[in-house]
Amino acid sequence: MLFQTINPSNNQLLKSFEEMSDLEVDELVAKAALTFNDWKNTDYILRSQLLYKVAGLLRERKKDLAQMITLEMGKLLTHAEGEIKLSAEIFDYYAKNAETFLADKILNPVHGKAIIKFSPIGVLLGIQPWNFPFYQVARFAAPNIMIGNTVLIKHAPNVPQCAMAINEIFKDAGAPLGLYTNLLLSNPRTSALIADKRIRGVSLTGSETAGASVATEAGKHIKRSVLELGGSDAFIILEDADIDKAVEWAVVGRINNNGQCCVASKRFIAVEEIAESFLEKFKIKLANLTIGNPVELSTNLGPLCTEAAAVKIANQVKRAVDGGAKILLGGKRVNREGAYMEATILTDVSPSNPVYYEEFFGPVALFFKVKNEEEAIALANDSPFGLGGSIFTQNIERGKRLANQIDTGMVFINHPTWTQADLPFGGTKGSGYGREMAELGLDEFVNKKLIRISELSDPF
């Protein structure tokens, strides 16, 4: 298999890289296992110093790294710089807080004394996606390296240079060989690698199909797994919402990363009193987006990550229309070189439509009108996914009450689903399980060991 850099703004092949051999992979896994035996005994000060250096190098190289992101997967250049900034913040966050979060927990049993001690479990495999090639790695690697684990990263095949750049940053920061390892590996071989006894856990961000495969392999070999899969986030607009603010955030929520975000707002649900007002303003905003080269500051909407992705979502829109949906805006490929798709709004998508329960991974918004908040919540929950969601209302207590009724891992009030270092990230239902980020991001691949001290008079 070849790993290729293809510029999605013009579909030109720029570089190719060969997949690693079985011998190369085996040697790298062996080194990661050997390094773990030393790294697990290092103190938090040494680990945090390394992560601070990684964060510093990310900031120093921000412009070059951002250009690499844009070149390989089409993210707007300003957004790519924002991704590098966020990634550095994640490394800083765990460098600063992990020791406190992982401190021994004192228990007070009826008899004797006891503590919970947090310790690493070994070599971990992270299977990462292309849409946030640095941020996704940061939120997996940073907490687990602070725990004392070592990490192997299998990145997406269309961002090989980003993957190599992260590997180089760890090397330049002084990480011991085997602490952080990039693997140029195909999906089938990655799945088979999960069986390796030296690997103790696996984390995947990707599709439901990939998640099911990874979970099956991990379960078969009794290994821990974390899955962050697809999403079809509801964006609910109630009658008491600030409509102009809701429209502003609706555009951001749908078009961020050119519409290719698991927690993008994808299903817009408005109560009937304000539905037409919201929809008209939303349509105007999307229609006025500037489609163009992602390196140009005037561009609001860049290409999808690959030509195949653009073809897929265009076909998905066609299937929606064939199933009875109506196109209010867009609906076609952009007539220019590259993997571009028009910003699109679909209405009248009924439960009988073949796309009703699907995720749209691109600049396509589904719009629904409902009678009241009860119907809004029911529609929001009528999805196989459960990643995030949003509620727009000026009554915060009402928003909190409704948020508690939405079956997702995250709900944001008056903001589209978002991410930051100190907020836990993850979903439920078909969107996966486990949490990354914040203190909860340290809970997945750690041994919470009970140590109990008995007195001589202890009856047990």
C-alpha positions as CSV (number, residue, x, y, z in Angstrom):
1,M,0.0,0.0,0.0
2,L,1.2,3.5,-0.8
3,F,0.7,6.5,1.6
4,Q,0.1,9.5,-0.6
5,T,0.0,13.3,-0.3
6,I,-2.6,14.5,-2.8
7,N,-3.5,18.1,-2.7
8,P,-7.3,18.2,-2.6
9,S,-7.5,21.7,-3.9
10,N,-6.3,20.5,-7.3
11,N,-6.1,16.6,-6.9
12,Q,-2.4,16.6,-7.7
13,L,-0.2,13.8,-6.4
14,L,2.8,15.3,-4.6
15,K,4.5,12.5,-2.7
16,S,4.2,8.8,-2.0
17,F,5.6,6.6,0.8
18,E,5.9,2.9,1.0
19,E,4.1,0.9,3.7
20,M,6.4,-0.6,6.4
21,S,7.4,-4.2,6.2
22,D,6.4,-6.8,8.8
23,L,10.0,-6.8,10.1
24,E,10.1,-3.1,10.5
25,V,6.8,-3.0,12.4
26,D,7.9,-5.9,14.7
27,E,11.1,-4.1,15.5
28,L,9.2,-0.9,16.3
29,V,6.7,-2.6,18.6
30,A,9.6,-4.4,20.3
31,K,11.3,-1.1,20.9
32,A,8.1,0.5,22.3
33,A,7.7,-2.5,24.7
34,L,11.4,-2.2,25.8
35,T,11.1,1.6,26.3
36,F,7.9,1.1,28.4
37,N,10.0,-0.8,31.0
38,D,12.0,2.3,31.5
39,W,9.4,5.0,30.9
40,K,7.0,3.6,33.5
41,N,9.6,4.2,36.2
42,T,10.2,7.9,35.3
43,D,8.8,10.6,37.5
44,Y,6.1,13.1,36.5
45,I,8.6,15.9,36.3
46,L,10.6,14.2,33.5
47,R,7.4,13.3,31.6
48,S,6.0,16.9,31.9
49,Q,9.3,18.4,30.8
50,L,9.1,16.4,27.6
51,L,5.5,17.4,26.9
52,Y,6.3,21.0,27.5
53,K,9.1,20.7,24.9
54,V,6.7,19.1,22.4
55,A,4.2,22.0,22.9
56,G,7.0,24.5,22.4
57,L,8.1,22.9,19.1
58,L,4.5,22.8,17.9
59,R,4.3,26.6,18.5
60,E,7.7,27.3,16.9
61,R,6.7,25.3,13.8
62,K,3.1,26.3,13.7
63,K,3.1,28.0,10.2
64,D,5.0,25.2,8.5
65,L,2.9,22.5,10.2
66,A,-0.4,24.3,9.3
67,Q,0.7,24.5,5.7
68,M,1.3,20.8,5.7
69,I,-2.2,20.1,7.1
70,T,-3.8,22.3,4.4
71,L,-1.7,20.7,1.7
72,E,-2.6,17.1,2.7
73,M,-6.3,17.4,3.7
74,G,-7.5,20.8,2.6
75,K,-8.3,22.5,5.9
76,L,-8.4,26.3,5.8
77,L,-4.9,27.6,6.6
78,T,-6.1,29.8,9.5
79,H,-8.0,26.8,10.9
80,A,-4.9,24.6,10.5
81,E,-3.0,27.1,12.6
82,G,-5.7,27.0,15.2
83,E,-5.4,23.2,15.3
84,I,-1.7,23.4,16.0
85,K,-2.4,26.0,18.8
86,L,-5.0,23.7,20.4
87,S,-2.6,20.7,20.1
88,A,0.1,22.6,22.0
89,E,-2.5,23.5,24.7
90,I,-3.4,19.9,25.2
91,F,0.3,18.9,25.7
92,D,0.7,21.8,28.2
93,Y,-2.5,20.8,30.0
94,Y,-1.4,17.3,30.7
95,A,2.1,18.3,31.5
96,K,0.7,20.7,34.1
97,N,-2.2,18.7,35.6
98,A,-1.5,14.9,35.2
99,E,0.5,14.5,38.4
100,T,-2.4,16.0,40.4
101,F,-5.0,14.0,38.6
102,L,-3.0,10.7,39.1
103,A,-2.2,11.3,42.7
104,D,-2.9,8.4,45.1
105,K,-6.5,8.3,46.2
106,I,-6.9,7.7,49.9
107,L,-9.8,5.4,50.9
108,N,-11.4,5.0,54.3
109,P,-12.5,1.4,54.6
110,V,-14.2,0.0,57.7
111,H,-11.1,-2.0,58.5
112,G,-7.5,-1.1,57.9
113,K,-6.2,1.4,55.4
114,A,-6.3,1.6,51.6
115,I,-5.2,3.6,48.7
116,I,-5.8,3.6,44.9
117,K,-2.6,3.9,43.0
118,F,-2.6,4.8,39.3
119,S,-0.1,3.0,37.1
120,P,0.5,2.5,33.4
121,I,-0.5,-0.6,31.5
122,G,2.0,-0.8,28.6
123,V,2.2,-0.2,24.9
124,L,-0.9,1.4,23.3
125,L,-2.0,1.6,19.7
126,G,-3.7,4.8,18.5
127,I,-5.5,4.6,15.1
128,Q,-6.0,8.2,14.1
129,P,-8.1,10.0,11.4
130,W,-7.1,12.6,8.8
131,N,-9.5,15.4,9.6
132,F,-7.5,16.8,12.6
133,P,-4.1,15.1,12.1
134,F,-2.4,16.9,15.0
135,Y,-5.2,17.5,17.5
136,Q,-6.4,13.8,17.4
137,V,-2.9,12.6,18.1
138,A,-2.3,15.1,20.9
139,R,-5.5,14.1,22.8
140,F,-4.4,10.4,22.7
141,A,-0.7,10.7,23.2
142,A,-0.4,13.5,25.8
143,P,-2.4,11.8,28.7
144,N,-1.0,8.4,28.0
145,I,2.6,9.4,27.9
146,M,2.0,11.2,31.2
147,I,0.5,8.1,32.7
148,G,3.7,6.2,31.8
149,N,2.5,4.3,28.7
150,T,4.3,4.2,25.4
151,V,2.3,4.9,22.2
152,L,2.2,3.6,18.6
153,I,0.4,5.8,16.1
154,K,-1.2,4.5,12.9
155,H,-2.3,7.6,11.0
156,A,-4.6,8.0,8.0
157,P,-3.0,7.2,4.7
158,N,-3.7,10.6,3.2
159,V,-1.7,12.6,5.8
160,P,1.6,10.8,5.9
161,Q,3.7,14.0,6.1
162,C,1.7,15.2,9.1
163,A,2.3,11.8,10.7
164,M,6.0,12.0,10.1
165,A,6.2,15.6,11.3
166,I,4.7,14.7,14.7
167,N,7.2,11.8,15.0
168,E,10.0,14.2,14.3
169,I,8.8,16.7,16.9
170,F,9.0,14.0,19.6
171,K,12.4,13.1,18.5
172,D,13.6,16.7,18.5
173,A,12.0,17.2,22.0
174,G,14.3,14.4,23.3
175,A,11.8,11.6,23.6
176,P,13.5,8.2,24.1
177,L,13.3,6.0,21.0
178,G,10.1,3.9,21.3
179,L,8.1,6.3,23.4
180,Y,6.2,7.7,20.4
181,T,6.3,5.7,17.2
182,N,4.6,6.4,13.9
183,L,3.6,3.3,11.8
184,L,3.0,3.5,8.1
185,L,0.5,0.6,8.1
186,S,-2.6,-0.4,6.2
187,N,-5.9,-0.9,7.9
188,P,-6.0,-4.7,7.6
189,R,-2.5,-5.0,9.0
190,T,-3.3,-2.6,11.8
191,S,-6.3,-4.7,12.8
192,A,-4.1,-7.8,12.9
193,L,-1.6,-5.9,15.1
194,I,-4.1,-5.6,17.9
195,A,-3.6,-9.3,18.6
196,D,0.1,-8.6,19.5
197,K,0.6,-9.5,23.1
198,R,2.9,-6.6,23.6
199,I,0.1,-4.1,22.9
200,R,-2.2,-3.6,25.9
201,G,-4.8,-1.2,24.6
202,V,-6.2,0.5,21.4
203,S,-7.9,3.7,20.7
204,L,-9.6,4.6,17.4
205,T,-11.2,7.6,16.0
206,G,-13.0,6.7,12.7
207,S,-16.0,5.1,11.2
208,E,-18.5,2.8,12.8
209,T,-17.3,0.0,10.5
210,A,-13.7,0.5,11.7
211,G,-14.8,0.8,15.3
212,A,-16.7,-2.5,15.2
213,S,-13.6,-4.2,13.7
214,V,-11.3,-2.7,16.4
215,A,-13.7,-3.5,19.2
216,T,-14.0,-7.1,18.0
217,E,-10.3,-7.6,17.9
218,A,-9.7,-5.9,21.2
219,G,-12.4,-7.9,22.9
220,K,-11.2,-11.1,21.4
221,H,-7.8,-10.5,23.0
222,I,-9.1,-9.0,26.2
223,K,-7.7,-5.5,25.7
224,R,-9.0,-2.2,26.6
225,S,-10.4,0.0,23.8
226,V,-11.7,3.5,23.3
227,L,-13.8,4.4,20.3
228,E,-14.8,7.8,19.0
229,L,-16.9,7.2,15.9
230,G,-19.3,9.1,13.7
231,G,-21.8,11.7,14.7
232,S,-24.9,13.4,13.5
233,D,-25.2,16.3,16.0
234,A,-28.6,18.0,16.4
235,F,-28.6,21.8,16.5
236,I,-31.9,22.8,18.2
237,I,-33.2,26.3,17.9
238,L,-36.1,27.1,20.3
239,E,-38.5,30.0,19.9
240,D,-36.8,32.1,22.5
241,A,-33.4,31.8,20.9
242,D,-31.3,34.8,19.7
243,I,-31.9,34.0,16.0
244,D,-29.0,36.0,14.6
245,K,-26.6,34.4,17.1
246,A,-28.0,31.0,16.3
247,V,-27.5,31.5,12.6
248,E,-23.9,32.7,13.1
249,W,-23.0,29.6,15.1
250,A,-25.0,27.3,12.8
251,V,-22.7,28.3,9.9
252,V,-19.6,27.7,12.1
253,G,-21.0,24.4,13.4
254,R,-21.8,23.0,9.9
255,I,-18.9,24.4,7.9
256,N,-16.0,24.1,10.3
257,N,-13.2,22.0,8.8
258,N,-15.1,22.2,5.5
259,G,-17.9,20.2,7.1
260,Q,-15.7,17.2,7.9
261,C,-15.9,17.0,11.7
262,C,-17.5,14.3,13.8
263,V,-19.1,16.8,16.1
264,A,-20.2,19.2,13.3
265,S,-23.8,20.4,13.6
266,K,-25.5,18.3,10.9
267,R,-29.3,18.2,11.7
268,F,-30.8,21.6,12.3
269,I,-34.1,21.4,14.2
270,A,-36.2,24.6,14.6
271,V,-39.5,25.0,16.3
272,E,-42.2,26.3,14.0
273,E,-42.5,29.8,15.4
274,I,-39.0,30.8,14.2
275,A,-38.2,28.1,11.7
276,E,-38.7,30.1,8.5
277,S,-36.8,33.1,9.9
278,F,-33.9,30.9,10.9
279,L,-33.8,29.0,7.7
280,E,-33.9,32.1,5.4
281,K,-31.0,33.7,7.3
282,F,-29.1,30.4,7.4
283,K,-29.5,30.0,3.7
284,I,-28.3,33.5,2.9
285,K,-25.2,33.0,5.1
286,L,-24.3,29.7,3.4
287,A,-24.9,31.0,-0.1
288,N,-22.5,33.9,0.5
289,L,-19.6,31.7,1.6
290,T,-16.5,32.1,-0.6
291,I,-15.4,28.8,-2.0
292,G,-11.7,28.6,-2.9
293,N,-8.2,27.6,-2.3
294,P,-7.8,26.9,1.5
295,V,-4.5,28.9,1.7
296,E,-6.2,32.1,0.7
297,L,-7.5,34.2,3.6
298,S,-10.7,35.1,1.7
299,T,-11.8,31.5,1.5
300,N,-14.6,30.4,3.8
301,L,-15.2,26.9,2.3
302,G,-12.3,24.7,1.0
303,P,-12.2,21.3,-0.6
304,L,-13.1,18.0,1.0
305,C,-10.1,15.8,2.0
306,T,-10.0,13.7,-1.2
307,E,-11.8,13.4,-4.5
308,A,-13.3,10.2,-3.3
309,A,-14.9,12.0,-0.3
310,A,-16.4,14.7,-2.6
311,V,-17.8,12.0,-4.9
312,K,-19.3,10.2,-1.9
313,I,-21.2,13.2,-0.5
314,A,-22.4,14.3,-3.9
315,N,-23.9,10.8,-4.4
316,Q,-25.3,10.9,-0.9
317,V,-27.2,14.1,-1.7
318,K,-28.5,12.5,-4.9
319,R,-29.7,9.5,-2.9
320,A,-31.4,11.9,-0.5
321,V,-33.2,13.6,-3.4
322,D,-34.2,10.3,-5.0
323,G,-35.7,9.4,-1.6
324,G,-37.9,12.5,-1.5
325,A,-35.7,15.2,0.0
326,K,-35.6,18.7,-1.5
327,I,-32.6,20.9,-2.2
328,L,-33.0,24.4,-0.8
329,L,-29.4,25.4,-1.6
330,G,-26.5,23.9,-3.4
331,G,-26.5,20.2,-4.0
332,K,-23.8,19.9,-6.6
333,R,-20.0,19.6,-7.0
334,V,-18.3,23.0,-7.6
335,N,-17.3,23.5,-11.2
336,R,-13.6,23.9,-10.6
337,E,-10.5,21.7,-10.2
338,G,-10.3,19.9,-6.9
339,A,-12.5,18.0,-4.4
340,Y,-15.1,20.7,-3.9
341,M,-18.7,20.5,-2.9
342,E,-21.3,23.3,-2.7
343,A,-22.7,24.3,0.7
344,T,-26.0,22.5,0.7
345,I,-29.3,22.5,2.6
346,L,-31.7,19.6,2.4
347,T,-35.3,19.7,3.6
348,D,-38.1,17.2,3.8
349,V,-35.8,14.3,4.8
350,S,-38.3,11.8,6.2
351,P,-37.5,8.7,8.3
352,S,-38.2,6.6,5.2
353,N,-35.4,8.3,3.2
354,P,-32.4,6.1,2.9
355,V,-30.1,8.8,4.2
356,Y,-32.2,9.7,7.3
357,Y,-29.9,7.9,9.7
358,E,-26.7,8.5,7.9
359,E,-23.9,10.9,8.7
360,F,-23.1,13.6,6.2
361,F,-19.4,14.2,6.3
362,G,-19.2,17.4,4.3
363,P,-20.9,20.8,3.9
364,V,-24.5,19.5,3.8
365,A,-27.1,20.6,6.4
366,L,-30.4,18.8,7.0
367,F,-33.2,21.1,8.1
368,F,-36.2,20.0,10.1
369,K,-39.2,22.0,11.5
370,V,-41.0,20.7,14.6
371,K,-44.0,21.9,16.7
372,N,-42.4,22.2,20.1
373,E,-39.5,21.3,22.3
374,E,-40.8,17.8,22.9
375,E,-40.7,17.0,19.2
376,A,-37.3,18.6,19.0
377,I,-35.8,16.3,21.6
378,A,-37.5,13.3,20.1
379,L,-36.1,14.1,16.7
380,A,-32.6,14.8,18.1
381,N,-32.6,11.4,19.8
382,D,-33.9,9.6,16.7
383,S,-30.4,8.8,15.5
384,P,-28.0,5.8,15.8
385,F,-25.3,8.3,16.9
386,G,-24.8,10.0,20.2
387,L,-21.7,12.2,20.1
388,G,-22.8,15.8,20.7
389,G,-25.5,18.3,20.3
390,S,-26.6,21.9,20.8
391,I,-29.6,23.8,22.2
392,F,-30.1,27.5,21.5
393,T,-32.3,29.3,24.0
394,Q,-32.1,32.5,26.1
395,N,-33.5,30.5,29.1
396,I,-30.4,28.7,30.4
397,E,-32.4,26.6,32.9
398,R,-34.6,25.4,30.1
399,G,-31.6,24.6,28.1
400,K,-30.1,22.6,30.9
401,R,-33.4,20.7,31.4
402,L,-33.6,19.8,27.7
403,A,-29.9,18.9,27.5
404,N,-30.4,16.3,30.2
405,Q,-32.9,14.6,27.8
406,I,-30.6,14.4,24.8
407,D,-28.9,11.0,24.5
408,T,-25.4,12.0,23.6
409,G,-22.0,12.3,25.3
410,M,-21.9,16.1,25.1
411,V,-24.5,18.9,24.8
412,F,-23.6,22.6,24.4
413,I,-26.0,25.4,25.2
414,N,-25.8,28.4,22.8
415,H,-22.8,27.0,21.0
416,P,-22.1,24.2,18.6
417,T,-20.3,21.1,20.0
418,W,-16.7,22.0,20.5
419,T,-13.5,20.8,22.1
420,Q,-10.8,22.1,24.4
421,A,-8.2,20.6,26.6
422,D,-10.1,20.8,29.9
423,L,-13.4,19.4,28.6
424,P,-14.0,15.6,28.3
425,F,-14.8,14.4,24.8
426,G,-16.7,11.3,23.8
427,G,-20.1,9.8,22.9
428,T,-22.6,7.0,23.4
429,K,-24.6,4.7,21.2
430,G,-23.1,4.3,17.7
431,S,-20.7,7.1,18.4
432,G,-18.5,4.9,20.5
433,Y,-17.4,4.8,24.2
434,G,-14.7,6.1,26.5
435,R,-13.6,9.6,27.0
436,E,-10.6,11.7,25.9
437,M,-9.4,15.1,27.2
438,A,-9.6,16.7,30.6
439,E,-9.2,14.5,33.7
440,L,-11.3,11.7,32.3
441,G,-8.8,11.3,29.5
442,L,-6.5,9.7,32.0
443,D,-9.0,7.1,33.1
444,E,-9.0,4.8,30.1
445,F,-5.5,3.2,29.9
446,V,-4.5,3.2,33.5
447,N,-4.4,0.5,36.2
448,K,-6.3,1.7,39.2
449,K,-4.6,-0.5,41.7
450,L,-6.0,-1.1,45.2
451,I,-3.4,-1.3,47.9
452,R,-4.8,-2.3,51.3
453,I,-2.9,-2.2,54.6
454,S,-4.1,-4.5,57.4
455,E,-3.6,-4.0,61.1
456,L,-2.5,-7.0,63.2
457,S,-6.0,-7.0,64.8
458,D,-7.8,-6.9,61.4
459,P,-10.6,-9.6,61.6
460,F,-10.1,-10.3,57.9
